[in-house]
Amino acid sequence: MHIVLAANPETEQPWVTDAVADLVRQTGASVAVVAVDELESEHLAPMPRSVYTERARKAAEAATSRLAAAGIEATHTVLPGRPAEQIIRFAGDQRADLIVAGSSVRPVMAQRLLGSVPLTLIEKAGRPVLVVTRPVSG
C-alpha cells in the first residue's frame, strides 16, 4: 500500500500526519508527502512565488519530520499550482492507493467561492481519499 499525504501550507494539521502514522503502523504502507504552493499565476499574486513555495516546503518538511519522529520514513515533494490538480497528478505518478488530506480550514463562504481541496479530491481523484478532521478536544 502506498499513501500520499497532502500537507496543507495554510495551516499546521498534525492530527492528519498522526492519522497517516497510525495507518502505516497498521498496514506497513509507504508514504509520500506532497505540498502545493497554491499559486496559479505569479503575476496576479501579492507576493513572489518564492514565498508560497517556502510555505509549502515548510508544510511538507513538518509532516515528514513528524512521521520520522514516529519512526516512519517518508519522502516529500513541493509542487507549484492548483492544489487539487497537483495532488491528483502526484498521486497518479506515485500510483498511490490512498490520498490523505485534512478537512478544509476555509470558512464555509470561502469554500463556496474558492472551492475545497478535500472535496475536489473526493470528487475527482479516481482513488480512495481519506479526509481527517480536527479532533474534538475535551
SVG drawing of the C-alpha trace seen along z (x, -y; Angstrom):
<svg xmlns="http://www.w3.org/2000/svg" viewBox="-21 -42 34 46">
<polyline fill="none" stroke="black" stroke-width="0.4" points="0.0,0.0 1.2,-3.5 -0.2,-6.6 0.1,-10.2 -0.3,-12.7 -1.3,-16.2 0.3,-18.7 -1.5,-22.0 0.7,-25.1 -2.1,-27.3 -2.1,-25.8 -0.5,-23.0 -2.6,-19.9 -0.5,-17.5 -3.5,-15.2 -3.6,-14.4 0.1,-13.3 -0.7,-11.3 -3.5,-9.5 -1.2,-8.6 1.4,-7.3 -1.4,-5.1 -2.3,-3.8 1.3,-3.0 1.8,-1.1 -1.3,0.9 -0.6,1.7 3.1,1.3 2.3,-1.3 4.9,-3.6 4.3,-7.4 5.0,-10.3 4.2,-13.8 3.2,-16.4 2.6,-20.1 1.4,-22.5 2.3,-26.2 -1.3,-27.1 -0.2,-29.8 -1.8,-29.6 -0.3,-32.8 2.6,-34.7 1.9,-37.9 -1.5,-38.2 -0.1,-37.3 0.5,-39.8 3.8,-38.1 6.5,-36.4 6.2,-32.6 9.2,-32.0 7.0,-33.0 4.3,-30.5 6.9,-27.8 8.6,-28.3 5.3,-27.8 4.7,-24.6 8.2,-23.4 7.8,-24.0 4.5,-22.2 6.0,-19.2 9.1,-19.1 7.0,-19.4 4.8,-16.4 7.9,-14.4 9.7,-15.3 6.6,-14.3 6.4,-11.0 10.2,-10.5 9.7,-11.2 7.1,-8.3 9.7,-6.0 8.2,-6.3 10.3,-7.1 8.7,-9.3 9.7,-11.3 8.4,-14.8 7.8,-16.9 6.7,-20.5 4.8,-21.4 3.6,-24.6 0.0,-25.3 -3.5,-24.4 -3.6,-22.0 -6.3,-19.5 -5.0,-19.1 -1.4,-18.7 -2.2,-16.3 -4.3,-14.1 -1.5,-14.2 1.2,-13.4 -0.9,-10.5 -1.2,-9.1 2.5,-9.4 3.1,-7.7 0.5,-5.0 -1.0,-5.8 -3.6,-3.5 -4.9,-6.3 -4.7,-10.1 -5.0,-11.5 -5.8,-15.2 -7.0,-17.3 -10.5,-18.8 -10.8,-22.3 -9.7,-25.2 -11.5,-27.8 -14.8,-29.2 -17.9,-27.9 -18.4,-31.0 -14.8,-30.9 -15.2,-27.2 -18.2,-28.0 -16.4,-30.8 -12.9,-29.3 -13.6,-25.6 -12.4,-23.0 -9.4,-20.9 -10.6,-17.9 -14.0,-17.9 -12.4,-18.3 -10.1,-15.4 -13.1,-13.2 -14.9,-14.1 -12.1,-13.9 -9.2,-11.7 -10.3,-8.4 -8.9,-6.7 -9.8,-6.5 -9.4,-9.7 -9.4,-9.9 -10.3,-13.3 -9.2,-13.7 -11.0,-16.2 -9.5,-18.1 -10.0,-16.1 -12.6,-17.4 -10.9,-18.3 -12.5,-18.0"/>
</svg>
